[in-house]
Amino acid sequence: MEKDADGFYTPATIPSGATTDPPASDASQTTDLIKSTFEVTVTLADQQADPNSPLFSAKTFEELGLHQDLLKGLYDLGFSKPSKIQERALPLLLANPPQNMIGQSQSGTGKTAAFVLTMLSRVDFSKNKTQALCLAPSRELARQIMSVVVAMGKFTQVQTEYAIKDNLPKDAKHITAHIVVGTPGTMTDLMRRKVIDVSEVKVFVLDEADNMLDQDGLGDQTLRVKNMLPRSHPVQIILFSATFPEHVRSFASKFAPNANKIELQQEELSVEGIRQFYMDCRDEEHKYDILVSLYQLLTIGQSIIFCQHRHTADNISKRMIAEGHKVASLHGAKDASERDSIIDNFREGREKVLITTNVIARGIDILQVNMVVNYDLPLMNDRGRGFDNDARPDVETYIHRIGRTGRFGRKGISINFVHDKKTWLQMEQIEKLLGKKIIRIETNDLDDMEEKMKKALK
Ligand SMILES: Nc1ncnc2c1ncn2[C@@H]1O[C@H](COP(=O)(O)OP(=O)(O)OP(=O)(O)O)[C@@H](O)[C@H]1O
C-alpha cells in the first residue's frame, strides 16, 4: 500500500521493499502527476542521504529492531529509509524495560510512524484488551493517525477503535480493541463509563503534546486521562511535537518522568523547504480582495487559509462561493459528520482550497498542500485567554500552520497577510524568533507574485 497523492492510504503501486530510486522508465510517466511524483522521489533520496537533513538516517528500518510484520507494513507504504527522528527515537522507544520519551522534530518529518510503530510493537495481539491509547487535539488528526495505525499494522492482527465524538453508538458497552485513538474529552468519557478497560494499557501517546499539556489548550482533560491509567504496572508515556515552548517543558517532564529527550534548537524549528512571504494589505477588506486575486495560484496545488475566528472562515468562504469560486470551510462549530466529509473531500483533492481556523493547524498531513495563507496571524489569545489588544503572536501555532505544507522534504509556500502596524509588528516578532527571513510580495503585481511563488516551489 502507498499513500496516493490524495491522502489516506490506498492499494500499492510500489512493490514491497521499494527503494527511493527513480522508478524504471515507463511510457506512462509522461503525465504531469507522475512526473512530479518522480521528482519528489529523486529529491527525497538526495535529502535522505544528506546528514544535515531531518530526513537523514544512517540506518535501515531493519536495524531499528522492528518486527517482520511491521517492516512489511512500512515497505508496503513505500517507506524505504527512516528519517532522523525515526532512527533516533525508535531504538529508545522499543527498548526494554520501556522508557518514557519526549520527542521533538520539525513538522512533516515522520513523528507519527515513530509512535505508531511503538504502539504496534508493544501490543500482544493474542489478548483482546486495550493496550495502547493515543490522544490528539482534533478529530481530524485522530482519524489521520488511525489511518497510519491501520496501514502500518496491515500485516498484524491489530484491532482499533476511535474515541472521538459521535463515533460509537450511545449504548456501546465495551471496547476490546488493542489500540484506541481519540480526543481527550471523548477518551475521558469512555474511560469513566468503563467502556474502555484500561487495566492492561501499556503505552500512552500524546501527539502534539505541547498543545495537549498546555493549560490554555487541552491540559486539564489530558491530565484526567492520565490519572485514570492503571497504577499496578508502569505505562510508557510518549510525547511528540514539533514544538515544546518553555512554559510546557517542565510540565512535560513531570508528565513523562525520566523521559529520554530528543530536542531541537530554536534555529532548527523551521523547515527548509517552506518559503515564507508576506503581503502588505491596506485594511481588512483589502485582505479579502487579495485572497480572491490569489485564487488561481491557490488552486495550482492545494491550499489552506487560516483565520483567527470561525465566523471569518465562514464569511470569506460564503463570499468567495457567491462570487463563483470553489472553496470549503472547516471549523469546530460544524458537526462531526460534516467535519469528516469536508476534510475527506479536501484530502482526496475534490476541494482545493480549505478555509479554516486553528482546528487543523496541527498534524494534518496532505502532501499536495503547497500553499498556506495566514489570513490572520495566530495570536496567543486564540488559545482561549479572551481578547487582548496587545496580543503576542503565537509562534508555535505559526510553525504548525505553515508546516501543513513542505511535508517530508517537499516544497511549500506560506503567505502572511498584514494590514496595519500592529499585525506588521506581530509578524516581525515571528520573523525574529524563527530567524528566517519573511519576504515581501507586492499586492499589486500579480505577475511578480506568480513568478516568486513558482520559483519557491521548484
Ligand atoms: N521514513 C519515511 N519514508 C518516507 N515517507 C515518510 C517516512 N516517514 C514519514 N513519511 C511521510 O512523511 C509525511 C509526514 O509524516 P508525519 O505526518 O508523521 O509528520 P510529523 O512529523 O508528525 O509532522 P507534524 O509535526 O506536522 O505532525 C507523511 O506523509 C508520512 O507518510
The ligand as an SDF file (V2000), in Angstrom:
LIG
                    3D

 31 33  0  0  0  0  0  0  0  0999 V2000
   10.6520    7.0580    6.5340 N   0  0  0  0  0  0  0  0  0  0  0  0
    9.7780    7.6170    5.7090 C   0  0  0  0  0  0  0  0  0  0  0  0
    9.9010    7.4760    4.3660 N   0  0  0  0  0  0  0  0  0  0  0  0
    9.0260    8.0780    3.5190 C   0  0  0  0  0  0  0  0  0  0  0  0
    7.9780    8.8430    3.9240 N   0  0  0  0  0  0  0  0  0  0  0  0
    7.8040    9.0150    5.2460 C   0  0  0  0  0  0  0  0  0  0  0  0
    8.6800    8.4020    6.2060 C   0  0  0  0  0  0  0  0  0  0  0  0
    8.2550    8.7530    7.4330 N   0  0  0  0  0  0  0  0  0  0  0  0
    7.1610    9.5270    7.2690 C   0  0  0  0  0  0  0  0  0  0  0  0
    6.8820    9.6890    5.9600 N   0  0  0  0  0  0  0  0  0  0  0  0
    5.7810   10.5040    5.3850 C   0  0  0  0  0  0  0  0  0  0  0  0
    6.0650   11.8440    5.7320 O   0  0  0  0  0  0  0  0  0  0  0  0
    4.8620   12.5680    5.9240 C   0  0  0  0  0  0  0  0  0  0  0  0
    4.9290   13.3390    7.2170 C   0  0  0  0  0  0  0  0  0  0  0  0
    4.9480   12.4470    8.3340 O   0  0  0  0  0  0  0  0  0  0  0  0
    4.1730   12.7690    9.6910 P   0  0  0  0  0  0  0  0  0  0  0  0
    2.7610   13.1770    9.3980 O   0  0  0  0  0  0  0  0  0  0  0  0
    4.4150   11.6610   10.6130 O   0  0  0  0  0  0  0  0  0  0  0  0
    4.9720   14.0740   10.1770 O   0  0  0  0  0  0  0  0  0  0  0  0
    5.0470   14.7030   11.6280 P   0  0  0  0  0  0  0  0  0  0  0  0
    6.4780   14.7570   11.9940 O   0  0  0  0  0  0  0  0  0  0  0  0
    4.1200   14.0060   12.5590 O   0  0  0  0  0  0  0  0  0  0  0  0
    4.5280   16.1820   11.3270 O   0  0  0  0  0  0  0  0  0  0  0  0
    3.6710   17.2230   12.2250 P   0  0  0  0  0  0  0  0  0  0  0  0
    4.6330   17.8390   13.1980 O   0  0  0  0  0  0  0  0  0  0  0  0
    3.1690   18.2110   11.2440 O   0  0  0  0  0  0  0  0  0  0  0  0
    2.5900   16.4450   12.9050 O   0  0  0  0  0  0  0  0  0  0  0  0
    3.7390   11.5460    5.8790 C   0  0  0  0  0  0  0  0  0  0  0  0
    3.1100   11.6530    4.6090 O   0  0  0  0  0  0  0  0  0  0  0  0
    4.4350   10.2150    6.0180 C   0  0  0  0  0  0  0  0  0  0  0  0
    3.7490    9.1830    5.3480 O   0  0  0  0  0  0  0  0  0  0  0  0
  1  2  1  0
  2  3  1  0
  2  7  2  0
  3  4  2  0
  4  5  1  0
  5  6  2  0
  6  7  1  0
  6 10  1  0
  7  8  1  0
  8  9  2  0
  9 10  1  0
 10 11  1  0
 11 12  1  0
 11 30  1  0
 12 13  1  0
 13 14  1  0
 13 28  1  0
 14 15  1  0
 15 16  1  0
 16 17  2  0
 16 18  1  0
 16 19  1  0
 19 20  1  0
 20 21  2  0
 20 22  1  0
 20 23  1  0
 23 24  1  0
 24 25  2  0
 24 26  1  0
 24 27  1  0
 28 29  1  0
 28 30  1  0
 30 31  1  0
M  END
$$$$
